[in-house]
Amino acid sequence: MPYIDGFVIAVPTANKQQFIDHATFTDTLFKELGAVRVIECWGDDVPDGTVTDFRKAVDAKQDETVVFSWIEWPDKATRDEARVRMHEMMDRDRRFDEEVNPVPFDGKRMIYGGFATVVEM
């Protein structure tokens, strides 16, 4: 079954196009490393919760939009190998160079994790 890496971040709303450019540039790397697909979703209907919610999870400010993204891998082994290869590439691939591809959000507030698929329809 597929393996999923999931991400939630807060992006300054004014940086929407910069985020799209950054993601488009970077997501090609995931595809090259074996990802089946990469989905980047700009928050459109992200309600405030009573106890917790997406905005609280990433400490989103009033002028920020929550982005929900995932990378679908064919399996965990492919994802694990991709991670190793990414770390090896960090010093030599320009997609990791923040001067070439600046990160338009605060990565310290990103939440992420790897998820094993248990149901697929």
PATI-755765 format. One record per residue: x, y negated, z of N, C-alpha, C in turn; residue in one letter. Coordinates in steps of 0.05 Angstrom, whole numbers, plus 5000, padded with zeros to 4 digits. Example, Ala and Ser with C-alpha at 12.3 -4.5 7.8 and 13.67 -1.06 7.14 Angstrom:
<sites>
526451145156524650905156526450665156A 525750455142527350215143525849995157S 
</sites>
This chain:
<sites>
501750245000500050005000501849755000M 500749534990502249284990503149195018P 505249035018506148915043505848615039Y 504948465059504348185057506048025076I 507247815066508447605083506547375083D 505647295107503747075109505046825123G 504146595114505246335124502946135128F 503245975149501445745153503245515160V 502945285146504545055151502844805150I 503844585161502544325159504244155141A 502944055120504443885100503243605100V 504843405101503743135099502043115074P 499543025077497743015054498842865031T 500342655037501642495016503742645000A 504642875011506743034998505543274982N 503043264975501743494961503243564936K 503843374918505143434893508043534899Q 509343414918512043504925511943794935Q 509943864950509644134960509144324936F 507444254918506944414894509444454878I 510944244874513544264860515444444874D 515744414901517544574917516744874915H 514144924919513145194919513545324891A 512945184870513245284843516145364838T 517945194846520845234842521745474859F 520945484884521845694902520445964897T 517945964891516446214887517446374864D 518746254845519946414823522046604835T 523346524856525346694869524046954880L 521746924893520347154904519547344882F 518547234860517747404837520247554826K 522447414824524947544814525847764832E 525247734858526147934878524148164881L 521948164866520148384866517348334876G 516648084884513948024893511948074870A 509648184877507548224858506247964851V 505747804872504547534868505047364892R 504947104888505246904909502846714907V 501546674929499246504930499746274950I 499346024940499645784957496945644957E 495745614981493045504983493045244999C 492045024988491844765000489244755016W 489444695042487044685059484844515048G 482444625047480144485036477844485056D 477544695071475344715091476544855115D 478044705131479544815154478344685180V 476244815191474944685214476544695240P 475944505257477144505284475744715300D 477344875315476145085332475844985361G 474545145377474145075405476645135421T 477745375417480045465432482645435415V 482545535390484845515372483845505344T 485545425326484945415297487545385282D 487345375255489645345239491145085245F 489744865249491044605254492644615280R 491444725301492844745326495244925324K 495045145309497145335307499745215296A 499445015279501844885267502144595276V 500644515296500744245307500444035285D 498344085268497843895245496943625255A 498043425244497343145250494943065233K 493742835239491542735223492142695194Q 494642625188495442565160496742815147D 496143055158497243295146495043485139E 495643655119493843855109495044125115T 493344315123494244585129494444745103V 496744875099497245045076497445335085V 496045505072496045795078497145935053F 499246095057500546215034501146505041S 501446665020502346945024503847034999W 505547225005507147364984506347654986I 505447764963504748044962507048204950E 508048394965510148574956509048844950W 510249004932509149274927509249454952P 511249404970511549554994513549415012D 513749505037515549385057518449415049K 519249635037522049675029522849465009A 521149394990521749194970522048924983T 520348865002520448605017523048595033R 523748815047526148815064528648775047D 528748905024531048875006531148584995E 528848474989528748194980529848005001A 529148045026530247875047533247885049R 534348125047537248165047538448015024V 537348045000538447914976538147614978R 535947514990535647224993537747105011M 538347235033540447135051543147135037H 543647335020546147345005546347114984E 544047034974543846824953543846544964M 543446504989542946235000545146034994M 547646114993549745934988550245874958D 549046034941549646004912547245954894R 544845964904542545924887541345644893D 541145484873540245204876537445174887R 535845384886533145364898533245334928R 535545404940535945364969537245104976F 538044944956539444694961537344474965D 537244364989535144164996535443904980E 537843854969538043624952536743664925E 536743914915535443984890532444044895V 531844174916529044254922528444194951N 527943934957527443854985524843984996P 525044055021522744175035520943945044V 518443935034516643705040514943745065P 515843905085514343955109516344025131F 515344025156516944085179516944395183D 519044525175519144815177519144925205G 519744755225519744855253516844915262K 514844805248512044855257510745065239R 512245195222511145405205510745655222M 508545795218508146055230508146255207I 509346485212509546685190509846955203Y 509347155186509747435195509347625172G 510247865176509848085156507548265165G 505948345146503548495153503248745135F 502848975148502349225134499349235127A 498849295102496049325092494749565105T 492349535116490949765127488349825112V 487249625098484849655082485349495056V 484749625033484949485008482649574990E 481249384979478849444962479249314935M 
</sites>
